[in-house]
Amino acid sequence: MWQDTAVSRKLGLRYPIVQGPFGGGLSSVDLLAAVSEAGGLGSFGVHHLEPAQIRDLDATIRARTNKPYALNLWVSNHDQGGLSLTPEVFAAGIERFRPYYEELGVEPPPMPARYGQSFDEQVEAVLEARPPAFSFVFGIPSPRILEECRRRGIVTIGAITTVDEAVAMEAAGVDLIVATGFEAGGHRVSFLAPAEDSLTGSFALIPTVADRVKTPVIAAGGIADGRGIAAALTLGAQGVQIGTAFLACRQSSASTPHRRMLFDERNRYTALTRVFSGRLARGIRNRFLEEMSASGVPPFPYPIQNWFTGSFRKAAGAQDRPDLMSLWAGQAAPLMRHHDATALFAELVRDASARLGPRAG
């Protein structure tokens, strides 16, 4: 059967379908549990959480499901110059975004002690929690961390955007590789070359990577229905990762305006941009994206840009202002039909089964 693949066997899944991990508070235990209980791999992006929060989250997940799941971290969690600002540059940043603070009625935030979390601290919390799977983006963890995962029985899943990255991932001994085409929503997770130089589409990336490495490949980017699953497996993948379609479901922690926009006809107008976080990411075009792009002012490095925009994006969501939010979405958003994760998963299985039949994995 099509669902019996190296990916499903390695992870102990009924179906080789992975829910994409969403960072920045978009993941939810409800969504993870719905996917895992349905026979796939639910995921939770924890790169924005402190170590204690990661440990508490893992306990909450285990109380909801005894099925396999993954916690996800960003290996590289800051770019050059992204750890600190002088008071003068910080003040200039506040002025840059002041029109949005004023429009939303938000008080500009004070200068923080730090702009993001420490991967080294976070990964120790993940190792301590010992989830069934640990997935990661923006790089490869150290040999010590990967060895600790093997010792503790944690399956490792690394994301790549190029063949070179896939080769490096395999050489490091990672268990499964997520090949992410440029159609995918959210951040481009490149780590060996600039993201702008790593924009291979799924139809070219999946078979090229599958031919080059022996590590089982999970296809991601542009997959939202059974046709995408069938195509990915035919191209040599052993599983699929689906993000935007699950993000649009009521169980995710995406805000109401974000989920509404994912079903709006404007969902077909996406762009790759650095204006929201400082790293290249795909989202629906909106006013903030257009204004910041037209300004010609380069964004701050990650995570500083993300901190500044995050200080008013949440207020924009609460005020139903999608024009000032980061509306992450992949190019397959127009294909989405389901608002419920359980119904979506069931339809994915039905559609894929109808197209693939008793195909061997």
C-alpha positions as a printed Julia matrix, in Angstrom:
361×3 Matrix{Float64}:
   0.0    0.0    0.0
   1.15   3.56  -0.69
   1.14   4.42   3.0
   3.76   1.76   3.86
   6.99   3.67   3.23
  10.38   4.14   4.84
   9.06   7.33   6.45
   5.93   5.78   7.95
   7.93   2.8    9.22
  10.68   4.93  10.75
   8.21   7.16  12.57
   5.65   4.47  13.4
   2.87   6.16  11.4
  -0.17   4.77   9.68
   0.27   7.3    6.86
   3.47   9.1    5.73
   1.87  12.53   6.18
   3.62  15.14   8.32
   1.95  18.33   9.52
   4.33  21.2    8.9
   5.67  22.76  12.13
   4.61  26.37  12.57
   6.71  28.71  14.67
   5.88  32.04  16.22
   2.83  30.8   18.06
   0.96  29.36  15.05
   1.25  25.73  16.17
  -1.23  24.25  18.61
  -1.63  21.12  20.69
  -5.13  20.66  19.23
  -3.76  20.54  15.67
  -0.84  18.29  16.58
  -3.12  15.85  18.38
  -5.67  15.79  15.55
  -3.01  14.86  12.98
  -1.22  12.35  15.18
  -4.46  10.65  16.22
  -5.46  10.41  12.54
  -2.29   8.46  11.77
   0.13  11.18  10.66
   2.9   13.07  12.41
   1.67  16.15  14.26
   4.33  18.83  14.76
   4.85  21.85  16.98
   7.28  24.68  16.25
   8.93  25.66  19.55
  11.7   28.01  18.43
   9.96  30.98  20.09
   9.62  29.24  23.48
  11.88  29.27  26.52
  13.27  25.89  27.73
  10.79  25.64  30.63
   7.93  26.31  28.23
   9.17  23.54  25.93
   9.19  21.06  28.79
   5.7   22.08  29.9
   4.42  21.88  26.32
   5.78  18.38  25.87
   3.96  17.24  29.01
   0.74  18.77  27.69
   1.14  16.98  24.35
   1.74  13.63  26.04
  -1.46  14.11  28.03
  -3.38  14.54  24.75
  -1.95  11.77  22.57
   0.22   8.67  22.82
   0.92   8.73  19.09
   4.17   9.94  17.46
   4.76  13.69  17.2
   7.63  16.1   16.52
   9.03  19.21  18.18
  10.76  21.65  15.83
  13.61  24.13  16.39
  15.61  26.6   14.33
  19.3   25.59  14.5
  20.47  29.0   13.32
  18.34  31.45  15.24
  20.07  34.74  14.47
  21.75  36.37  11.5
  24.86  38.56  11.55
  24.12  41.63  13.63
  20.9   40.11  14.92
  21.77  39.8   18.59
  21.87  43.4   19.72
  21.35  47.04  18.81
  22.79  50.22  20.22
  20.24  52.42  21.99
  20.51  54.9   19.13
  19.74  52.32  16.43
  16.94  50.88  18.55
  15.39  54.33  18.86
  15.63  54.74  15.1
  13.85  51.39  14.71
  11.01  52.57  16.91
  10.64  55.64  14.71
  10.63  53.48  11.59
   7.6   51.58  12.83
   5.94  54.37  14.83
   3.21  55.01  12.21
   1.99  51.42  12.67
   2.1   51.62  16.47
   0.04  54.81  16.34
  -2.43  53.47  13.8
  -3.09  50.41  15.95
  -3.05  52.31  19.22
  -0.07  50.32  20.49
   2.53  51.77  22.82
   6.07  51.31  21.39
   7.86  48.61  23.41
  10.97  49.23  25.51
  14.35  47.9   24.44
  14.52  44.19  25.35
  17.32  42.3   27.08
  17.42  40.0   24.04
  15.47  39.58  20.82
  15.08  35.82  20.66
  15.81  32.49  22.32
  19.04  30.47  22.63
  19.09  27.3   20.52
  21.67  25.72  22.82
  19.32  26.12  25.78
  16.23  25.09  23.83
  17.72  21.91  22.39
  18.71  20.68  25.85
  15.04  21.01  26.84
  14.03  19.02  23.76
  16.54  16.28  24.56
  15.27  16.17  28.13
  11.65  15.92  26.91
  12.62  13.09  24.53
   9.84  13.55  21.93
   9.38  10.74  19.38
  10.83  13.02  16.7
  12.94  16.18  16.61
  12.69  18.2   13.41
  14.84  21.22  12.65
  15.39  23.94  10.06
  18.09  26.48   9.19
  20.99  24.11   9.65
  22.25  20.85  11.13
  22.67  20.28  14.88
  26.1   19.34  16.18
  27.27  15.72  16.11
  26.84  15.6   19.9
  23.18  16.56  19.67
  22.48  14.09  16.88
  24.24  11.34  18.84
  22.16  12.18  21.92
  19.02  11.89  19.79
  20.1    8.44  18.61
  20.92   7.4   22.17
  17.53   8.54  23.4
  15.56   7.02  20.5
  14.54  10.38  19.0
  14.05  10.31  15.22
  15.79  13.3   13.59
  14.22  15.16  10.66
  16.19  17.9    8.89
  14.88  20.34   6.29
  16.76  21.32   3.12
  16.19  23.49   0.06
  19.03  22.3   -2.21
  20.82  19.11  -3.18
  24.0   20.32  -1.49
  22.11  20.72   1.77
  20.62  17.22   1.39
  24.09  15.73   0.93
  25.31  17.54   4.05
  22.27  16.38   6.01
  22.86  12.77   5.03
  26.57  13.0    5.86
  25.62  14.16   9.35
  23.52  11.01   9.86
  20.07  12.62  10.03
  17.29  10.01   9.85
  14.87  11.75   7.45
  15.21  14.71   5.07
  12.45  17.22   4.27
  13.0   18.58   0.74
  11.27  21.96   0.68
  10.37  23.45  -2.68
  10.13  27.2   -3.09
   6.32  26.95  -3.36
   6.09  26.43   0.41
   4.65  29.06   2.72
   6.55  30.59   5.6
  10.32  30.81   5.89
  12.79  29.51   3.34
  15.0   27.29   5.51
  18.23  27.48   3.48
  21.54  27.25   5.33
  24.41  26.65   2.87
  23.65  29.48   0.43
  21.49  32.61   0.57
  17.78  31.82   0.48
  17.39  33.92  -2.67
  19.85  31.56  -4.41
  18.08  28.41  -3.17
  14.71  28.62  -4.9
  14.29  25.24  -6.57
  10.69  24.13  -7.14
   9.38  20.87  -5.71
   9.07  19.08  -9.06
  12.8   19.53  -9.68
  14.02  19.28  -6.08
  12.28  16.07  -4.96
  13.57  13.66  -7.66
  17.01  15.24  -7.71
  17.42  14.83  -3.96
  15.86  11.35  -3.98
  18.36  10.27  -6.64
  21.32  11.76  -4.78
  20.83  10.53  -1.19
  19.82   7.23   0.38
  18.14   8.89   3.37
  14.32   8.78   2.99
  12.91  12.04   1.64
   9.78  13.87   2.79
   8.46  16.26   0.14
   7.24  19.73   1.13
   6.03  22.76  -0.79
   2.94  23.03  -2.99
   1.17  19.95  -1.55
  -2.43  20.45  -0.42
  -4.39  17.43  -1.69
  -4.13  13.82  -2.84
  -2.79  14.87  -6.23
   0.2   16.46  -4.5
   0.78  13.37  -2.38
   0.62  11.1   -5.42
   2.99  13.34  -7.37
   5.51  13.54  -4.52
   5.62   9.77  -4.0
   5.89   9.2   -7.74
   8.84  11.59  -7.86
  10.72   9.54  -5.27
   9.62  10.91  -1.91
   8.76   8.5    0.9
   6.4   10.92   2.61
   4.94  14.42   2.43
   4.85  17.45   4.7
   1.8   19.7    4.42
   1.8   23.14   5.99
  -0.61  25.78   4.69
  -3.61  23.45   4.42
  -3.27  22.52   8.11
  -2.52  26.11   9.12
  -5.92  27.11   7.68
  -7.76  24.66   9.94
  -9.63  25.84  13.03
  -7.35  23.74  15.28
  -4.26  25.82  14.43
  -3.33  28.89  16.43
  -3.43  31.14  13.38
  -5.59  34.2   14.08
  -9.09  34.44  12.67
  -8.12  37.05  10.04
  -5.11  34.96   8.98
  -7.22  31.83   8.51
  -9.87  33.84   6.69
  -7.27  35.23   4.28
  -6.05  31.72   3.52
  -9.45  31.08   1.91
  -9.76  34.53   0.34
  -9.23  34.83  -3.41
  -6.18  36.98  -2.65
  -4.44  33.8   -1.43
  -3.04  33.31  -4.93
  -0.98  36.48  -4.65
   1.99  35.49  -2.51
   5.48  36.91  -2.36
   8.86  36.08  -0.89
   9.93  38.86   1.46
  12.2   39.7    4.38
  10.15  42.65   5.68
   8.33  40.73   8.42
  11.12  38.78  10.1
  14.42  39.66   8.44
  14.55  36.23   6.81
  13.05  35.31   3.46
   9.53  33.95   3.78
   6.44  33.47   1.61
   3.16  35.1    2.54
   0.08  36.73   1.04
   0.75  40.21  -0.3
  -0.7   42.96   1.85
  -0.27  46.62   2.65
   2.63  46.25   5.11
   4.57  44.03   2.7
   4.08  46.5   -0.16
   4.87  49.61   1.9
   8.03  48.2    3.45
   9.23  46.82   0.12
   8.61  50.13  -1.62
  10.39  52.1    1.13
  13.79  50.8    0.06
  14.83  50.61   3.72
  16.56  47.26   4.37
  15.05  45.24   7.2
  16.94  44.6   10.4
  18.63  41.18  10.6
  16.71  38.26  12.1
  15.43  38.13  14.84
  15.47  41.91  15.42
  13.15  42.68  12.49
  10.83  39.91  13.68
  10.81  41.4   17.18
   9.91  44.87  15.92
   7.09  43.76  13.63
   5.89  41.21  16.17
   5.37  44.04  18.63
   2.38  45.22  16.58
   1.39  42.21  14.42
  -0.44  40.59  17.34
  -2.44  43.77  17.89
  -3.25  43.84  14.18
  -4.66  40.32  14.44
  -6.75  41.22  17.48
  -8.14  44.23  15.58
  -8.91  42.2   12.44
  -6.28  44.05  10.42
  -4.76  41.51   8.0
  -3.2   44.41   6.1
  -0.61  44.71   8.89
  -0.02  41.02   9.64
   2.36  38.35   8.37
   0.02  36.08   6.39
   2.22  33.04   5.76
   0.84  30.96   2.89
   2.17  28.62   0.21
   1.42  28.77  -3.49
  -1.05  25.87  -3.18
  -3.4   27.89  -0.93
  -6.06  28.19  -3.68
  -6.44  24.38  -3.56
  -7.62  24.31   0.04
 -11.17  23.31   0.89
 -11.2   22.14   4.51
 -11.46  24.12   7.77
 -11.11  21.09  10.06
  -7.87  19.14  10.45
  -9.52  15.74  10.96
 -11.68  16.2    7.87
  -8.68  17.43   5.87
  -6.57  14.44   6.89
  -9.35  11.98   5.99
  -9.75  13.6    2.57
  -5.99  13.5    1.96
  -6.0    9.75   2.63
  -9.08   9.1    0.49
  -7.77  11.15  -2.42
  -4.27   9.68  -2.29
  -5.63   6.14  -2.0
  -7.88   6.64  -5.02
  -4.93   7.84  -7.08
  -2.22   5.45  -5.83
  -4.21   2.31  -5.01
  -2.12  -0.58  -3.74
   1.13   1.06  -4.87
   4.09  -0.24  -2.88
   6.07   2.23  -0.78
